[in-house]
């Protein structure tokens, strides 16, 4: 990708991960991945331009719809934006709105769909 790259992580994502952590307290794999991800984010956020956005979804809104809405708002400001997700349904929603998507393929290759 060319130009200045910023990573935006919405507070809503952290809320979703915390909720999953609480729902699945015996899932040691998820717990370990969660801790590793948070630790990586803390250590590497100085190396990359990471923005933590305090936005959360409305009460009657699904997280996927919230993410699509926020990305569309950024696109309307003429900001080139990609949504990073492996969720098939979210990727389809993004494609339907002409939002670029970054996802992991075969557990090790990044794939980028541009619109």
N, C-alpha and C positions, 0 to 999 in steps of 0.2 A: 504494500500500500504506500502510496506517495503522500508527501506532505506531513503535517503535524498530526500525530495520532493521540487521541485521548480515550481513556477507558472510563465509562460511566457505569457505576454500580448503584442501583436504586436500593434504598433502605428496605423496600418491599421484598427484595430478594433475600436479604438477611432475615427478615421476619418469616419468610417461607422456610428457609433452612432451619431456623430455630424451632419452628413448629414441627417440622419433620423429625428433628432431633428429639423432641419431647414425645412424639408419637411412637418412635421406634428406639426406646432406650436400650434395648438388647442388641441392636444392630451394630456390632463392633466395627464392621467394615465401614458403614456410613459414618460412625462417630470418628474413626481414624481419618477418613477422607475429609470430613468437615474440619477437624483440627488442623490437618496438614494444609488445607486450602486457606484457612484463616491465618495460619502462621506464615505461609508464603505471601499472602496479601500484605500482612504487616511488614514483613522484611523487604519486600520488593516494591512497595508503593512509592518509595523515594526514587527508584530507578525509572519508573514509568509515570506518565501523567495520568494518575488515577483520581477520579472525582467520585466522592460518595455523595449521592443526591438523596436528600431526606424525604423524597416523595414516597407516599404509600397510596395504595388503591382506595377507592371509595368503598363504603360498606357493601354495596350491591354489585360491585365490579369484580370480575375474575382477574387473577394475576396476569394471565395471558393477554386479556383485553387491555389491562393497565399498561403493560409493556408496549403493546402495539400503539396505543394512544400516545405514549410518551415519545416513541420513536417518530411517529407521524408529526408530532409537534416540532421535533428537531428538524425534520425534513422540510417543514413549512418555513423554517428560518434559513433555508438554503444551506443547511449543514449536511454534508455527506455522512451517512450513518449506516452502520450494520448492526444487526441484532445477532448476538452469539447465543446459540441454543442447540441442543440435540433433540429437543422435543418435536416430534413429527407434526403434531397439530399446530403448534406455535409457528413452526417453519411454514406451514401451509397458509396460515393467517397472514404471515409477513409477506409471502409471495403474492397473495391476493391483493395486498396494498402496495405492491411494488417496493418492498423494503428488502435491501440486501441482507443476506444471512451468512453467518460463519458457523460451521458445525464440524464436529469431529467425525471422521470416517474411519472405519476399521480400527478404532481405538488409538490411532496414532497419526492420522493425516488430517490436516486442516483443509476444509473445502470452503470456497467462497463463491456465493451466488450473487451476482451483481444485477442491479436493475437501473 
